[in-house]
């Protein structure tokens, strides 16, 4: 009897996991420093609920390296802890959760499923909005990048009106 290589077992396990869930886009972050973007997507089980272990996945698409958008890269440890990583707080009913970005914890983003579609909702310019994009203008310094301003873009879920807010750090 032949032993099945560990790599094959791992690939089969990943394939089974991917069949049991789908992903749906939530929003993305653009930056002034280059064309690369951080995308966030919800992981939805076959039953239509959020994945319990990892409901949102954030990753880079390296547009500066590959204009096709096919080159992806995981967030590294520093990026997860200081900038683009997420903290997730589940709601008691487990149908929604609030997430915050490591670099911007003062503004929560509520994620829920509406008519089968994952939605990221945040307050933009005083009104509840479906979050589409965050733009970060920054400049390089000797230590860490310095944020000039952050722009939030979204849509009012009731009226369809575009929403925009510019936040300048103090």
N, C-alpha and C positions, 0 to 999 in steps of 0.2 A: 504494500500500500504506500502510495506517494504522499509526502507531507505537502500541504498547501502553503505556499510562501506567505509570510506575514503581510507583505505588501498587497497581495491579492485580497486577503481577508479585510484589510483596512479599506481598500477601494470598494469592496462589496458593502461594507458597513456605511461608508459615505453615500453610496448610491441608494441604499435603503433609506437613509436619513433624508436625502433630497427628494425622494418620492413621497415621503410623509409630510412634507411642508413645501410652501412656496414663498417667494419673497415679493414684496410690493414696495415701490419707491415712496419715500416720505418727503424728503427735502435734501438740498445740498448746500455746501459752503464753497463759495468762490473767494479767492484772495488776490490782493493786488500784486503779490510777489511773483507769481507765475500762473500758467494756465491750468495747473493741476487742481482738481476739486475733490472734496470729501463728500461722498454720497452716503445717505442713511436710508436703510430699507427695513421694513418690518418683516419679521419671519412669522408666517401664518401656517398653522397646522392644517391637515386635511379636514379637520372638523370645523375650521373657521375661527379658531382661537389663536391668541398669541403664543408663540413658543415659550414655555415656562422658564427654560434655562437662559435663553438669549433672545429676547423679543425684538431687539433692534441691532442691526449690524452696521457699523461704519467702516468705510474703506476708501482708499484713494483710487481715482482713475487718473493715470498719468498722461494727461493730454499734451504736456510739453514734450514728452518722450515719443508719443504715438498718437497721431491725430485721428486714428480710427476709434479711439476710446476703448480699445480691447485690453490695454495693459493696466492691470489692477495690482494694488499692493495693500497689505494690511497696515493698519496704524501701528507704529512702534510703541514701546512702553512709555517713552517720554510724551509722545503725542496723546496717548490715552490718558495719562495722568495729569497733564498740564494744559491741554488744549481741546482736542476733539473727542476725547473719551466721554462716556455717558455714565450717569448715575440714574438708576431707575427705582422709582418708588411705586409699588403696585397699589391700586385702590382695593378697598375691602371686597368689592363685588368681583374683582379680577377680570372685568371686561375692558378696563382701561388702566393706564398708568401715567405717571408724570415723570418725565425725564429732564435732566439738566446736563448741559455741556460743561465739562471740567473748567473751561476758561470763562464761562458765563453762567454761574450757578444762580444768580439772582433772577433769571427769567426762565420759568418752567415752561415746558412744552408738553401738552397733554396728547397722548396717542390713544386712539380708539378705532373701532371698526364701524363704518357707516355704510349700510347697504352692500356689505361684502368687500368694501374697500378700506384699507388702512389710511388713517388721516392723522396728520400732525397739526395741532392747533395751539396758537399762542396769542397773547395780547400784542397787537401791533398798533401803535399810535392810539392807544386807549380803547380799541375795539377787538373783540375776539375774531381771529382770522385763521384761515388754513395757511400754514406756513409753507412757502415754496422754496425760498432761497435766503441765505444769509451771506452778505458780502463783507469781507474784512479788509480794510485798508490799513497797511502796516509798513513800518520801515525797519531795516536791520540795525541792530545795535551790537555792541561788543558781547553782551550777555545773551539776552533773549529779544525776539522781535518786540517792537513797541507799537501798540495799536493806536492808530490815528482816529479811526471811527469804525463803527459797525452799522450796517444797513440791514433792515429786515424787510422782506417782501412777502406779501400774501394776498389773500382774497377773502372778503367778507362772505361767510358761508350762506347768509340769507339773501343778500342783495347782489352778490357777484362783483361788488365794487372792489377795485384794486386798493390795497393798503400798503403803506410805506412808512418806515420810521428810521431816522438816523440817530444813533447814540454815540455821543462823544465822551470818552472817559475823562474823568476829572483829574 
